[in-house]
């Protein structure tokens, strides 16, 4: 079992003990790098993902997607072309 734990734990991984109240301590170097007091915990079923959460998460998204995406007409044309190609390949 110890060799399995050594294999799983990488340079940026930590084995932590959970208290009876469900608390774990985030290592100091990680807390310093994240520079936040709040985290988002996501239960993925077989694992838990913990991500830093800023003080104003919605404001931090401002401008993130400001660039224009592809034109709708271009996306539709490409989708129709791909569907036609798949239909031809199914027919033989």
ABEGO torsion letter per residue (X at the ends): XAAAAAAABBAABBBBBBBAAGBBBBBAAAAAAAGBABBBBBBAGABBBBBBBBABAAAAABGAAABBBBBAAAAAAAAAAAAAAAAAAAAX
